[in-house]
């Protein structure tokens, strides 16, 4: 079965394939992209495309969060990391073994 469902009785003006071809532009333009009445109507009436858009939006949001750190670690966190590294003999540099 393909993703081209052009026989939706609720949305005769836009097929799933036509809607899905618009997805790159829709996501590139953000929330302003959903102004076309045919896209809006199809999204309201097609469960498959609605689920696809929700899934893609979730993936885009998660990727954005990975790329945009919410905060920097505090100085105390860095200090604890440094202390752990200097107190652990496996991380100590021993020039005689090099």
C-alpha positions, 0 to 999 in steps of 0.5 A: 500500500502506498501513502497516496490516498487520493480517495478521501471523501472528506477532502476531495480537493487535495490528495495525501500525495499532494499534501505530503509534497507540501510538507518541506515548504510547510516545515521550512516556513514554520507556523506561517506555512499553514495558510492554504485552505486546502492544506488546512482542510486536508489536515483536519480531515485526514487522520494519516496526514495529521499523524504524520505532521504531529510525528514530524513536528515532534522530531523537529522539536527534539532535534532543535532541543539537542542543538540548543542547550538550555543552560550551561553547567554551574561552576560547581559542576565543573569543579566536581568534574575537575576534582574527579579527574585529578583524584582518579588514578586512571586519568592521571598523566604519568610521563614515565609510562608514555 
